């Protein structure tokens, strides 16, 4: 991640990309590094920054409004357990979010709309 932050024009705080915040937060959730270790690893100003990323990440995750059933009723022993299904669903939603952010950045960079608008008429040839 070469371009993970930018300075605001006013010279205020650094602005980090959403994908970078997700990366740092998921690394913290893996349980291998503390806030201060993450700050050192990614050259962040202090441990308050990864802590802020975690709060942002939890808020972002709760805004996904996913409804996952609390129990999986299955007699088949070959079926995946509930936690595996939750993990797969979370990973799929993470990919969707990353792709949506990529499309948004491409639209900003190229100045064009890549997403089809609802109700758009199809071209007649």
JOBEL-V154017 format. One line per field, one symbol per residue. phi: phi as a letter, one per 20 degrees, with the letter a starting at -180 (. if undefined). Layout:
phi=???
//
This chain:
phi=.edebcefffneffddffffffgfffffffnecegfffffgdlegaffffffgfffffffffffleddffcdebeffffffffffffffffffffffffffffffffffemceeefefnffffdd
//
